[in-house]
Every structure is written in C-alpha cells, then in structure tokens.
Amino acid sequence: MTIKIKKDIYKTLIDHAKQELPMESCGYLAGTDQLITTFYPMTNIDKSPEHFTFDPKEQFQVVKKARNDKLSILSVYHSHPSSPARLSKEDIRLFNDPNMIYIIVSLKEETPDIKAYTLKKEGPDDITVNAVPIEKI
C-alpha cells in the first residue's frame, strides 16, 4: 500500500507543524482511494510538545464536514517538534484504528521529515508497525 498526497497538502502539513511550535500540531487528512486531497487542521487541546488530543467537538465537526464533502478520513496527522518521524510508545498506546494511516511530521532536523505508518494490534503486547510509502503528486 502507498498513500498518495497532493504536493500542496504535503507543504501545508509542514507549515502547520511550524506554526504550532513548540506544541505538537494535529489534524485529519481526507480524500478518496488512498489519495489525500484535504487537510483538516485541529486544535491540540493538550497544548503539549510531546502529545496531542483533538478537541472532541471540533473532531465531530470535521468528521461531519468530510462526510458532507463525500470524503473519507484516511489519516491522523500530528507533528513531533523535536523527535524523529516515528511512532512513539505513547502514539502506539493511543492509536488503535487498524484502518487508519498515521502521518507524522518531524521538525527535529533542519529539513522536515514526513513518514506514514499503519498499526495492527493483536493484543496489548502484540503490535505490528508498518511503514507506508508516501507518494507526492
């Protein structure tokens, strides 16, 4: 599986992550047929540089808007302001939707890094993390 993302959305993710510094940024990415065409930025109510939580009301509104726009939520996005673009133990603990792709923007280095992952949980101690290639179009 490869996730495709429009180049302007890819750039917008990086810009959003930088704007939210020093806190983690977050949001949903939506589209159709594994092509991300829409970015829904959301508020990190934790206001933390190490974790995020969506505002539940905002999350509901975004899901409703995506449905009205006939789009599917394809990815949860968040940034890592000072750590690599890999799932942290906290990310793995909190993420449990096997159909979701998790995209992380790292601002640790001068050049931002974006990586995508899927998770499969068979049990609390049996978790498989798979990298998902990103194709910019």
C-alpha positions in Angstrom: 0.0 0.0 0.0 1.1 3.5 -0.8 -0.6 6.7 0.3 -0.7 9.5 -2.2 -0.8 13.1 -1.1 -1.2 16.3 -3.1 2.0 18.3 -3.0 0.2 21.4 -1.7 -1.2 19.4 1.2 2.3 18.0 2.0 3.7 21.5 2.2 0.7 22.7 4.3 1.4 19.9 6.9 4.9 21.2 7.3 3.8 24.8 7.5 1.1 23.9 10.1 3.6 22.0 12.2 5.9 25.0 12.2 3.1 27.4 13.1 2.1 25.4 16.1 5.7 25.2 17.5 6.7 24.4 20.2 3.5 22.3 20.6 2.5 19.3 18.6 0.1 20.0 15.7 -2.6 17.7 14.7 -5.5 17.0 12.3 -7.2 14.7 9.9 -6.3 14.1 6.3 -9.1 13.1 4.0 -9.6 12.0 0.4 -10.7 9.1 -1.7 -9.0 5.9 -3.0 -5.8 6.4 -0.9 -5.3 9.9 -2.3 -5.2 12.7 0.3 -6.8 15.8 -1.1 -7.9 17.7 2.0 -6.3 18.7 5.3 -8.5 19.5 8.4 -6.2 21.1 11.0 -7.4 20.7 14.5 -6.7 22.1 17.9 -4.3 20.2 20.2 -6.2 20.8 23.5 -3.2 19.3 25.4 -1.1 22.2 24.3 1.9 19.9 24.7 5.2 19.4 22.7 5.0 15.7 23.5 1.4 14.6 22.8 -1.9 15.7 21.4 -5.6 15.3 21.9 -8.2 16.5 19.5 -11.0 18.8 20.7 -13.9 16.4 20.7 -16.4 19.0 19.3 -14.0 20.0 16.6 -13.3 16.4 15.8 -17.0 15.7 15.4 -17.4 18.8 13.1 -14.5 17.7 10.9 -15.9 14.1 10.5 -19.3 15.6 9.6 -17.7 18.0 7.1 -15.7 15.3 5.5 -18.8 13.1 5.1 -20.7 16.1 3.6 -17.8 16.6 1.2 -18.0 12.9 0.3 -14.5 12.3 1.6 -13.1 9.6 3.8 -10.8 10.3 6.7 -7.6 8.5 5.6 -5.1 9.7 8.1 -4.5 11.1 11.6 -1.7 13.6 11.3 0.5 15.1 14.1 3.9 16.6 14.5 6.9 15.8 16.5 8.6 19.1 17.2 11.9 17.7 18.5 11.8 14.0 17.8 12.0 11.8 14.7 9.0 11.0 12.4 8.3 7.6 14.0 5.6 6.4 16.3 6.4 6.9 19.9 5.3 4.4 22.6 2.6 6.9 23.5 1.4 7.0 19.9 1.3 3.3 19.7 -0.6 3.0 23.0 -3.2 5.5 21.9 -3.7 4.6 18.3 -5.9 1.6 17.7 -7.8 2.0 14.4 -6.4 -0.7 12.0 -7.8 1.1 9.0 -6.1 4.4 9.7 -2.8 5.7 8.4 -0.8 7.7 10.9 1.3 10.5 9.4 4.0 12.2 11.5 5.8 15.4 10.6 9.2 15.7 12.3 10.8 19.1 12.7 13.8 17.7 14.6 16.2 18.4 11.7 16.5 21.5 9.5 14.7 19.7 6.7 11.3 18.4 7.9 10.7 14.7 7.6 7.2 13.1 7.0 6.6 9.4 7.5 3.4 7.3 7.4 2.5 4.2 9.3 -0.2 1.6 9.9 -0.7 -0.3 13.1 -2.0 -3.8 13.7 -2.8 -4.8 17.3 -3.4 -8.5 18.0 -3.2 -7.9 21.7 -1.7 -5.5 24.3 1.9 -6.8 23.7 1.5 -7.9 20.1 1.7 -4.8 17.9 3.0 -4.6 14.4 4.0 -1.2 13.0 4.3 -0.9 9.2 5.8 1.9 7.2 3.7 3.2 4.4 5.3 4.8 1.4 4.2 8.4 0.6 3.9 9.5 -3.0 3.6 13.2 -3.6 1.5 14.1 -6.6 
